Amino acid sequence: MSYSNWVRPEKVYRDGNVLTLYPYEPTRPHGSGEYHRNPLPQRLPYGHIRDFDTKGDFTKTQVEIQIQDIIRRGVNRTSQIFRCSVSKPPEEQRPATLQEPLPPSRDENGQLLPGQLAAKVFDYDYYESDFGGPWGNDEEADGNHCREHAVYAYYRRKGKTGYPHIMPQFYGSWVIKIRSGSDKSNQPKFRYVGLILIEYIHGYSVENLCLRDRDGDYCSALYPGTQPVGFPSPDGSWLNVTFDVEKRQHVVKEMLHGVVVGMHLGVQHRECEPWNLFVTMRNGLITLEKPRVVLLDHSYTQVWSLTKYARAEGDMHCLQKLPYPPHPIERCSIEALDTLEGWWPPTQRQHPGFSEEKFNEWLCKENVFGPHVEAKSVLDPLLRQKKLWPHKYKKYSTFATLDLIEAKEKEVRGAVASKIIQFARENEDMNLDGRQEEREKAIAQGVCRRATVVMTSDSYSLWLRTQVRKLRETKERELQEAKSREFRETQERERREPKQRKRQKAKARKRQESQERRRQAEAQALSPPPQALTIARADPSHHNPFPASIIHSATPAGTEDRPPQTRVYSRPMSQGDLDRLSRLVEHQVERPIPAVNHPGPEISPATQHQHPSLPVVGPTSRPASSGSSQPTLYSKIHLPRGPPLTSPSLPLRQRFASQSQMSTTPSSSQPAGQENSPELPSFLEMHFEDEEDEYSLEAGDRARRR
């Protein structure tokens, strides 16, 4: 995006602005080490959102919100956060499994309610520079959006959002359309940004409720305030709360309980810091008696079933096998709460001699998390007596129970594996490849890891068929995905190929076609010549000063319809030419002359009176009689078939001179006593031409000089 179209965040996100939201469901989480990388599609234009149809019909599902208060805004930030309210609700709400229905903006009396929503916008235009980074800001923002949406959506499906849970209420993921300047034709340009809507928390973070000494990267312990803190009420009044030790312990207790509940769901929280831990005295428009604890900022919260580890180890985390969440003493220690030191646990200055043992004692108190025992072992006798849970603390499980569960699973796997090995041994077709031992070892190591009961023979057969079908479907799906990916890569490669390279390929194809035509033409031109060449000459007794010289060739049988490939030239012939031609005809000079495949002009007896200087010639012309007193009007030269021309690139007169044999039949009118002479008539000139090349043959004085 060019700098000229960049708009400051203060102009985009300011009080009173109305934004239109379009429903959107992000893809799988990515962007951190726990998830597989999922880069943006290469064809995705800049400023667009992955899997979001910008031309879709959102008339019934779009929402209009109005910004009421800015919480966090500015450049070099990964999110822009503001408080807002719904100014125009959608005609159709999304399913409750995806989000909580949007709250109304007015009460029963029509009075405007304060904003009950908080929007967290992942605007990539205001991220820090991505120069030198492994990916761009647009992919970074997409990863932040996908990860945080995955956590809220997962808790929403489990029914663990909103009060009394530590996760705020979730109102879905959306996309907003922001104008980003104009293009070259002065048309408005837009970009699309993702956001999430959650419940607005009317409260403060633990960090804001305390003081802290800071010196560079060093942060001291927290110093809680001793004065009452005012919390706003729905009616406009203020509720003052003093955070003594008991209330501070309550805040940490609620946070730890929410963390272990997340572990039992397969969620690992990594942001339990005082600046993300919020305290409020409200649930929407309802005032609470005890402080409510909410945990925010889940960009790095990990959902196990969506991580790359789940593919290898199974979708279910080991802690999800427990009947209840693990006891906090199993997973929480005093060292893990170092950033909360001073709030709770206390510092040595606040509580001299406070150690990890005392912290563990506090965890196991009746009014905190109760004794470190398995709740199921306590609850089962009560249920048999038809009694309910009598304790104030909640139900928790222990790692000892997890050990029993895993031992039972191992026993089940062994039983199932033995049945599978027995089946494999009985089926000879499975052992034809010679990998029986390797197969049995793989089965014994836990191919049936997820089995939880000992299977009978019938259920095992059904299970085996199901597994085979799943394996086949998986292989077919992977093969189809590989083909689709290869097809997309081919299309992308063709689309990215420069036009210049395409033109070069077209030129190369034309060049190859031209060379092929040239080779065909040369092969056609170098085909075997006809056996005879008839040269007609004028009788020297004719005293016409401008007799004509004519070249005529015999046409081979079957080539009458062949297109002409020669040119025949006629020009006046001098007396010297006639003499040299006579000597050539009289003496036998064995030099083969390439034949001409195109017949020359013929003069019939009927038209002889029109051309008195030209003889009557033709393939069927013969002398009247050997003893005739009339002068001979023609001579025939019989040419034996010579070797083919070996180099079309040489001038034909050089190739002509390189031939070794030529036979002639002297005319009866040729004078006797002439000495042998290899001269060729200067008037004799033959031209061969094909589609692109033209070769010429000249004979005369120049050939004699050579």
C-alpha positions in Angstrom: 0.0 0.0 0.0 1.4 3.4 -1.0 2.1 5.9 1.7 -0.1 8.5 0.0 -3.2 6.3 0.8 -2.2 5.7 4.4 -4.7 7.1 7.0 -3.9 7.7 10.6 -5.8 5.5 13.1 -7.2 8.6 14.9 -9.2 9.3 11.7 -10.4 5.7 11.2 -11.2 4.9 14.9 -12.7 8.0 16.6 -15.6 8.6 18.8 -18.9 8.7 17.0 -17.8 6.8 13.9 -20.3 4.3 12.6 -18.8 1.1 11.2 -20.6 -1.7 9.2 -19.7 -5.2 10.3 -20.0 -8.3 8.1 -20.1 -11.8 9.6 -16.9 -13.8 9.2 -15.5 -17.2 10.4 -11.7 -17.3 10.4 -9.7 -20.3 9.4 -7.7 -22.6 11.7 -5.3 -20.9 14.1 -1.7 -20.3 12.9 1.1 -17.9 13.5 2.7 -19.4 16.6 5.0 -22.4 17.2 2.1 -24.6 18.4 0.2 -24.4 15.1 1.1 -25.3 11.6 1.9 -22.3 9.4 -0.9 -21.3 7.1 0.3 -18.6 4.7 -2.1 -16.3 2.9 -3.0 -17.4 -0.6 -0.7 -15.8 -3.2 -3.7 -14.7 -5.3 -5.2 -12.8 -2.3 -5.1 -9.1 -3.2 -3.6 -6.8 -0.6 -6.2 -5.4 1.8 -8.5 -8.5 1.5 -9.3 -11.1 4.1 -8.8 -14.8 3.6 -12.0 -16.7 2.8 -14.1 -13.6 2.9 -16.4 -12.9 -0.1 -16.3 -9.1 -0.7 -19.2 -9.5 -3.2 -21.4 -11.5 -0.9 -25.0 -10.6 0.2 -24.9 -9.5 3.8 -28.1 -7.4 3.8 -29.7 -9.6 6.5 -26.7 -10.4 8.6 -24.6 -7.1 8.6 -24.5 -5.0 11.8 -23.8 -1.3 12.4 -21.9 -0.3 15.5 -21.0 3.2 16.8 -17.7 3.9 18.6 -18.3 5.4 22.0 -15.0 5.3 23.8 -11.4 4.6 22.8 -9.5 2.0 24.9 -6.3 1.6 23.0 -5.4 3.2 19.7 -2.2 4.1 17.8 0.5 3.0 15.4 2.9 0.2 16.2 0.2 -1.8 17.9 -1.2 -5.3 17.1 -4.8 -4.3 17.9 -7.0 -1.3 18.1 -9.6 -1.6 21.0 -12.6 0.6 21.5 -16.0 0.4 23.3 -19.1 0.4 21.1 -22.8 -0.2 21.0 -25.1 -1.7 18.3 -26.8 1.1 16.4 -28.5 -1.2 13.8 -28.9 -4.9 14.8 -29.0 -7.6 12.1 -32.2 -9.1 10.7 -30.9 -12.6 11.3 -28.7 -13.7 14.2 -26.0 -16.3 13.7 -26.4 -19.6 15.6 -26.0 -19.5 19.3 -23.2 -22.1 19.1 -21.1 -19.5 17.2 -21.8 -16.4 19.2 -24.0 -14.8 21.9 -26.9 -12.8 20.4 -26.0 -9.1 20.2 -27.3 -7.1 23.2 -29.8 -4.3 22.6 -28.7 -0.7 22.5 -31.8 0.6 24.4 -33.7 -0.5 27.5 -37.4 -1.3 27.9 -38.2 2.5 28.1 -36.3 3.3 24.9 -33.4 4.9 26.8 -30.0 4.6 25.1 -27.8 2.1 27.0 -24.1 2.6 27.4 -21.9 0.5 25.2 -21.9 -3.2 26.3 -19.4 -4.4 23.6 -15.7 -4.1 23.1 -14.2 -4.5 19.7 -10.6 -5.7 19.2 -9.5 -4.8 15.6 -6.5 -6.6 14.1 -5.5 -3.8 11.7 -2.3 -4.7 9.8 -1.8 -1.1 8.6 -0.8 0.0 12.1 1.5 -2.9 13.0 5.2 -2.4 13.3 7.3 -2.6 10.2 7.6 -6.2 8.8 10.9 -5.5 7.1 13.1 -8.5 7.4 10.4 -10.6 9.0 9.5 -14.2 7.9 6.0 -13.0 6.7 4.1 -9.8 6.2 1.9 -7.8 8.6 -1.2 -9.0 6.8 -0.4 -12.6 7.6 0.6 -11.7 11.2 -2.8 -10.0 11.7 -4.6 -12.9 10.2 -2.8 -15.3 12.6 -3.6 -13.1 15.6 -7.3 -13.0 14.6 -7.5 -16.7 14.0 -5.8 -17.7 17.2 -7.9 -15.5 19.4 -11.1 -16.4 17.6 -10.3 -20.1 18.0 -10.1 -19.8 21.8 -13.4 -17.8 22.2 -15.2 -20.0 19.7 -14.0 -23.2 21.5 -15.1 -21.9 24.9 -18.4 -20.8 23.4 -19.1 -24.3 22.0 -18.3 -25.8 25.5 -20.7 -23.3 27.2 -17.9 -21.6 29.2 -18.1 -18.0 28.2 -19.7 -15.2 30.2 -20.4 -15.0 33.9 -19.4 -16.9 36.1 -16.5 -18.1 33.9 -13.2 -16.3 33.5 -13.8 -15.9 29.7 -15.9 -12.9 28.7 -19.0 -13.3 26.6 -18.3 -13.8 22.9 -20.2 -12.0 20.2 -18.5 -13.5 17.1 -15.9 -12.5 14.5 -16.6 -9.8 11.9 -15.0 -7.9 9.1 -15.1 -4.1 8.6 -14.7 -2.2 5.3 -12.3 0.8 5.5 -11.7 3.3 2.8 -8.0 3.6 2.0 -7.7 6.5 -0.5 -8.3 6.5 -4.3 -6.8 4.7 -7.3 -5.4 6.3 -10.4 -8.8 6.9 -11.9 -9.9 8.7 -8.7 -12.2 5.8 -7.7 -12.4 4.9 -3.9 -10.3 2.0 -2.7 -11.2 -0.1 0.3 -9.4 -2.6 2.5 -10.9 -5.2 4.8 -9.9 -5.8 8.5 -10.9 -8.5 10.9 -12.1 -8.0 14.5 -13.8 -9.8 17.3 -16.6 -8.6 19.6 -16.6 -9.5 23.3 -18.3 -8.3 26.4 -17.2 -4.9 27.7 -15.7 -5.3 31.2 -16.7 -2.4 33.5 -13.7 -2.7 35.7 -9.9 -2.6 36.1 -6.9 -4.8 35.6 -4.9 -6.0 38.6 -2.0 -4.0 37.2 -4.0 -0.8 37.4 -5.1 -1.5 40.9 -1.5 -1.6 42.2 1.7 0.3 42.0 5.0 -1.1 40.8 8.6 0.1 40.7 10.1 -0.1 37.2 13.7 0.4 36.2 14.2 -0.5 32.6 13.3 -4.2 32.1 13.1 -4.7 35.8 9.7 -4.8 37.4 9.3 -4.9 41.2 6.5 -6.6 43.1 3.0 -5.2 43.1 1.9 -2.8 45.8 -1.9 -3.0 46.2 -3.7 0.2 47.1 -5.3 0.6 50.5 -8.0 3.1 49.5 -11.4 2.0 48.2 -11.8 1.7 44.4 -15.0 2.9 42.7 -16.8 0.6 40.2 -19.6 2.1 38.1 -23.1 0.7 38.5 -25.8 0.4 35.8 -27.8 3.2 37.4 -24.9 5.6 37.3 -23.8 5.3 40.9 -20.5 4.1 42.1 -19.7 1.1 44.2 -16.6 1.4 46.4 -14.5 -1.8 47.0 -11.4 -2.2 49.1 -9.1 -5.0 48.0 -7.9 -6.4 51.2 -6.0 -9.8 51.5 -9.3 -11.8 51.4 -10.5 -10.2 48.2 -7.1 -10.4 46.6 -7.0 -14.1 47.4 -10.5 -14.5 45.9 -9.2 -13.0 42.6 -6.3 -15.4 42.4 -8.5 -18.3 43.4 -11.0 -17.5 40.6 -8.2 -17.2 38.1 -6.6 -20.5 39.0 -10.0 -22.3 38.9 -10.6 -20.9 35.4 -7.1 -22.1 34.3 -7.6 -25.7 35.5 -11.1 -25.7 33.9 -9.4 -24.8 30.7 -6.9 -27.6 31.1 -9.7 -30.0 31.5 -11.1 -28.7 28.2 -7.8 -29.1 26.4 -6.8 -25.4 26.6 -3.5 -24.1 27.9 -3.5 -20.4 29.1 -0.2 -18.6 28.7 -1.3 -15.0 29.5 -2.1 -15.1 33.2 -0.5 -11.8 33.8 -1.7 -8.9 36.0 -2.3 -6.6 33.0 -4.6 -9.3 31.5 -6.5 -10.1 34.7 -9.5 -7.9 35.1 -11.8 -7.4 38.1 -15.4 -6.1 37.8 -18.5 -5.9 39.9 -21.0 -6.2 37.1 -22.4 -8.8 34.8 -23.8 -6.7 32.0 -26.5 -4.6 33.6 -26.5 -6.6 36.8 -24.5 -5.6 39.9 -22.7 -8.4 41.7 -21.9 -9.0 45.4 -18.4 -10.4 44.9 -15.8 -9.4 42.4 -15.9 -11.1 39.1 -12.6 -12.1 37.5 -12.1 -12.1 33.7 -9.1 -13.1 31.7 -8.4 -11.2 28.5 -6.0 -11.2 25.6 -5.8 -14.8 24.3 -3.5 -14.4 21.3 -1.2 -17.1 22.6 -3.7 -19.3 24.3 -3.3 -22.9 23.0 -6.2 -25.2 22.0 -4.8 -28.7 22.0 -7.1 -30.2 19.4 -6.1 -27.6 16.9 -2.3 -27.8 17.4 0.2 -29.7 15.3 0.8 -32.1 18.3 -2.7 -33.4 18.3 -2.3 -34.9 14.8 0.4 -37.3 16.2 -0.8 -37.8 19.7 -4.5 -37.6 19.4 -7.2 -34.9 19.6 -7.7 -35.5 23.3 -5.3 -34.2 25.8 -4.3 -36.4 28.7 -6.0 -34.1 31.3 -9.3 -34.4 29.4 -9.5 -38.0 30.5 -10.0 -36.9 34.1 -13.6 -36.9 35.4 -13.0 -33.4 36.8 -10.5 -30.6 36.3 -7.1 -31.3 37.9 -6.6 -30.0 41.4 -4.7 -26.6 41.2 -2.0 -27.9 43.5 -1.1 -30.3 40.7 -0.5 -27.6 38.1 0.1 -24.3 39.9 3.1 -23.3 42.0 4.3 -20.2 43.7 7.0 -19.7 41.1 4.5 -19.5 38.3 2.8 -16.5 40.0 5.9 -14.4 40.2 4.3 -11.5 38.2 1.5 -11.4 40.8 3.8 -11.3 43.7 2.5 -8.6 46.1 -1.1 -9.1 45.1 -1.0 -12.8 46.1 1.2 -14.5 47.0 2.5 -11.8 49.3 6.1 -10.6 49.4 8.5 -11.2 52.2 7.9 -7.7 53.3 4.2 -8.1 53.5 4.3 -11.6 55.1 7.8 -12.6 56.5 8.5 -16.2 56.2 5.9 -17.0 53.6 7.1 -20.0 51.5 5.9 -22.5 49.0 4.7 -24.9 51.7 2.4 -22.2 53.1 1.2 -21.4 49.6 0.3 -25.1 49.1 -1.5 -25.1 52.4 -3.5 -22.2 51.3 -4.4 -24.1 48.1 -5.8 -27.0 50.1 -7.9 -25.0 52.5 -11.6 -25.8 52.7 -12.6 -22.3 51.5 -10.2 -22.4 48.6 -9.8 -25.7 46.6 -10.2 -28.3 49.3 -8.1 -31.2 50.2 -5.9 -32.9 47.5 -8.2 -36.0 46.9 -10.1 -37.4 44.0 -13.6 -35.9 44.0 -15.1 -38.9 42.4 -14.0 -41.1 45.2 -15.8 -38.8 47.6 -18.8 -38.3 45.4 -19.6 -41.9 44.6 -20.4 -42.9 48.3 -22.6 -39.8 48.6 -24.5 -40.7 45.4 -25.2 -44.2 46.7 -26.6 -42.5 49.8 -28.6 -40.1 47.5 -26.7 -37.1 48.9 -25.3 -34.1 47.0 -21.9 -32.5 47.2 -21.8 -30.9 50.7 -18.5 -28.9 50.4 -18.0 -25.3 49.5 -15.1 -26.0 47.2 -15.6 -27.4 43.8 -14.8 -30.9 42.5 -11.3 -31.7 41.3 -9.3 -34.7 40.2 -5.8 -35.8 40.8 -2.9 -37.2 38.8 -3.3 -40.5 40.7 -6.6 -41.0 38.9 -5.0 -40.2 35.6 -2.4 -43.0 36.3 -5.2 -45.5 36.9 -7.0 -44.4 33.7 -3.8 -44.7 31.6 -3.1 -48.2 33.1 -6.6 -49.3 32.2 -6.2 -48.0 28.7 -2.9 -49.8 28.3 -4.6 -53.0 29.3 -7.3 -52.4 26.8 -4.8 -51.7 24.1 -3.0 -54.9 24.8 -6.2 -56.9 24.6 -7.2 -55.2 21.3 -3.7 -55.4 19.9 -3.6 -59.2 20.6 -6.8 -59.6 18.7 -5.5 -57.6 15.7 -2.2 -59.5 15.7 -4.1 -62.8 15.7 -6.2 -61.6 12.8 -3.2 -60.5 10.9 -1.5 -63.9 11.4 -4.5 -65.8 10.2 -4.9 -63.6 7.1 -2.2 -64.8 4.8 -2.8 -62.0 2.3 -1.5 -59.4 4.8 1.9 -61.2 5.2 2.8 -61.6 1.5 5.0 -58.5 1.6 7.3 -60.0 4.3 6.6 -57.3 6.9 4.8 -59.4 9.4 7.1 -58.7 12.3 7.1 -54.9 11.6 3.3 -54.9 11.4 2.9 -56.8 14.7 5.3 -54.5 16.4 3.4 -51.4 15.3 0.1 -52.9 16.5 1.6 -53.8 19.8 2.9 -50.3 20.3 -0.5 -48.8 20.3 -2.3 -48.8 17.0 -5.5 -48.9 19.0 -4.5 -46.1 21.4 -8.0 -44.6 21.7 -9.8 -47.8 22.6 -11.4 -47.5 26.0 -13.2 -50.9 26.4 -12.3 -54.5 25.6 -13.8 -55.3 22.3 -15.7 -58.5 21.5 -15.1 -60.3 18.3 -18.2 -58.8 16.6 -17.4 -55.3 17.7 -13.7 -55.8 16.7 -14.7 -56.8 13.2 -16.9 -53.7 12.9 -14.2 -51.6 14.3 -11.6 -53.1 11.9 -13.8 -52.4 8.9 -14.4 -48.9 10.1 -10.6 -48.3 10.4 -9.9 -49.7 7.0 -12.6 -47.5 5.4 -11.2 -44.5 7.2 -7.7 -45.3 6.1 -8.9 -45.7 2.5 -10.8 -42.4 2.6 -7.8 -40.6 4.1 -5.5 -41.9 1.3 -8.0 -40.9 -1.4 -8.5 -37.5 0.1 -4.7 -36.9 0.4 -4.3 -38.0 -3.2 -7.0 -35.7 -4.4 -5.6 -32.8 -2.4 -2.1 -33.5 -3.9 -3.6 -33.4 -7.4 -5.5 -30.2 -6.7 -2.5 -28.6 -5.2 -0.4 -29.6 -8.2 -3.0 -28.2 -10.6 -3.2 -24.9 -8.6 0.6 -24.7 -8.7 0.7 -25.2 -12.4 -2.0 -22.6 -13.0 -0.2 -20.2 -10.7 3.1 -20.8 -12.5 1.5 -20.3 -15.9 -0.2 -17.1 -14.7 3.1 -15.7 -13.3 5.1 -16.5 -16.5 6.2 -13.2 -18.0 4.7 -12.1 -21.3 8.2 -11.8 -22.7 8.9 -15.4 -22.1 5.7 -16.3 -23.8 6.7 -14.3 -26.8 10.1 -15.9 -26.9 8.5 -19.3 -26.8 6.2 -18.3 -29.7 9.2 -17.1 -31.7 11.0 -20.3 -31.0 8.0 -22.3 -32.2 7.9 -20.3 -35.4 11.6 -20.7 -35.9 11.3 -24.4 -35.5 8.4 -24.5 -38.0 10.4 -22.4 -40.4 13.4 -24.7 -40.1 11.3 -27.7 -40.6 9.7 -26.2 -43.8 13.2 -25.3 -45.0 14.4 -28.9 -44.5 11.4 -30.2 -46.4 12.0 -27.8 -49.2 15.7 -28.7 -49.4 14.9 -32.4 -49.5 12.4 -31.7 -52.2 14.9 -29.6 -54.2 17.5 -32.3 -53.9 15.3 -35.1 -55.2 16.7 -37.2 -58.0 16.8 -35.2 -61.3 15.3 -36.4 -64.6 17.5 -38.3 -67.0 17.7 -35.9 -69.9 18.0 -32.2 -70.6 17.2 -30.8 -74.0 18.9 -27.7 -75.0 17.7 -26.0 -78.2 20.1 -23.8 -80.0 19.7 -21.8 -83.2 21.6 -22.9 -86.3 24.6 -20.8 -87.0 23.5 -20.5 -90.6 20.7 -18.3 -89.5 21.9 -14.8 -89.7 19.5 -13.4 -87.2 21.6 -11.1 -85.0 19.4 -11.8 -82.0 18.6 -15.5 -81.8 17.0 -16.8 -78.7 18.4 -19.3 -76.3 15.9 -21.6 -74.7 16.3 -24.1 -71.8 13.8 -26.9 -71.8 13.7 -29.9 -69.5 12.0 -33.3 -69.6 9.2 -33.6 -67.1 9.3 -36.9 -65.1 6.3 -39.1 -65.2 3.8 -38.4 -62.4 4.9 -34.8 -61.7 2.8 -33.0 -64.2 0.7 -31.4 -61.4 3.7 -30.5 -59.3 4.0 -26.8 -58.7 6.8 -25.0 -60.6 10.1 -24.9 -58.7 12.3 -23.3 -61.4 12.6 -20.2 -63.4 13.4 -20.2 -67.1 15.1 -17.2 -68.5 15.4 -16.2 -72.2 17.8 -13.6 -73.6 19.4 -12.8 -76.9 22.4 -15.0 -77.7 25.6 -13.7 -79.3 27.7 -15.3 -82.1 30.4 -16.2 -79.5 27.8 -18.0 -77.4 26.7 -20.0 -80.4 30.3 -21.0 -81.2 31.0 -22.1 -77.6 27.8 -24.0 -77.5 28.7 -25.8 -80.7 32.1 -26.8 -79.3 30.4 -28.0 -76.1 28.0 -30.2 -77.9 30.6 -31.6 -80.3 33.1 -32.7 -77.6 32.1 -35.0 -74.8 32.6 -33.2 -71.5 31.4 -35.5 -68.8 30.0 -33.1 -66.3 26.5 -33.8 -65.0 24.2 -30.8 -65.0 21.4 -30.6 -62.5 18.1 -31.1 -64.2 15.4 -28.5 -64.3 11.9 -29.9 -63.5 9.9 -27.2 -65.2 9.3 -27.4 -69.0 10.5 -24.5 -71.0 8.6 -22.7 -73.7 7.9 -24.6 -76.9 7.5 -23.2 -80.5 5.1 -25.3 -82.5 5.3 -25.5 -86.4 2.1 -23.6 -86.6 3.6 -20.6 -84.9 7.1 -20.9 -86.5 6.3 -18.1 -89.0 5.7 -15.7 -86.1 9.2 -16.4 -84.7 11.5 -17.2 -87.6 14.6 -17.0 -85.3 13.4 -19.8 -82.9 13.6 -23.5 -83.7 10.9 -26.0 -83.2 11.6 -27.7 -79.9 9.9 -30.1 -77.5 10.2 -33.5 -75.9 9.0 -35.2 -79.2 11.1 -33.1 -81.6 13.3 -35.3 -83.9 15.4 -34.6 -87.1 13.6 -35.2 -90.3 16.3 -37.4 -91.6 20.0 -37.9 -91.1 20.7 -37.1 -94.7 18.7 -34.0 -95.0 20.2 -31.0 -96.4 18.4 -28.7 -94.0 20.4 -27.3 -91.2 20.0 -28.9 -87.8 17.8 -26.8 -85.5 18.5 -28.5 -82.2 20.9 -30.7 -80.3 20.2 -33.0 -77.4 22.5 -33.5 -74.5 22.0 -36.7 -72.6 23.0 -36.3 -68.9 23.6 -39.2 -66.7 22.2 -39.1 -63.2 24.9 -37.6 -61.0 25.4 -37.7 -57.3 23.1 -35.4 -55.2 24.2 -31.9 -54.2 25.9 -32.3 -50.9 25.9 -28.8 -49.6 22.9 -26.5 -50.4 24.8 -23.6 -48.8 27.4 -23.5 -51.6 26.7 -21.7 -54.9 25.5 -24.1 -57.5 28.1 -23.0 -59.9 30.8 -24.3 -57.5 28.9 -27.5 -57.1 28.5 -27.7 -60.8 32.2 -27.2 -61.3 32.9 -29.9 -58.7 31.1 -32.7 -60.7 33.4 -35.0 -62.6 31.4 -36.5 -65.5 29.2 -35.2 -68.3 28.3 -36.9 -71.7 27.1 -35.1 -74.8 25.7 -36.2 -78.1 27.3 -34.0 -80.9 25.1 -32.6 -83.6 25.5 -33.6 -87.2 26.0 -30.0 -88.1 28.9 -29.5 -85.6 32.1 -28.7 -87.5 34.8 -31.3 -87.3 38.4 -30.8 -86.1 37.6 -28.8 -83.0 39.7 -29.5 -80.0 38.3 -30.6 -76.7 37.2 -27.6 -74.6 35.5 -27.6 -71.3 34.0 -24.2 -71.7 30.4 -23.7 -70.8 28.1 -21.3 -72.6 27.8 -18.0 -70.8 24.1 -17.8 -71.6 23.3 -21.0 -69.8 21.8 -20.1 -66.3 19.6 -22.2 -64.2 17.8 -21.0 -61.1 16.3 -23.3 -58.4 14.1 -21.8 -55.8 11.9 -23.2 -53.0 9.9 -21.5 -50.3 12.8 -19.5 -48.7 16.0 -20.3 -50.6 17.1 -19.7 -54.1 20.1 -21.4 -55.6 21.6 -20.3 -59.0 23.8 -22.1 -61.5 25.8 -20.1 -63.9 28.0 -21.5 -66.6 30.2 -19.6 -69.1 33.5 -17.8 -69.2 33.6 -17.5 -65.4 33.5 -21.3 -65.1 36.3 -21.6 -67.6 38.4 -19.2 -65.6 37.9 -21.3 -62.5 
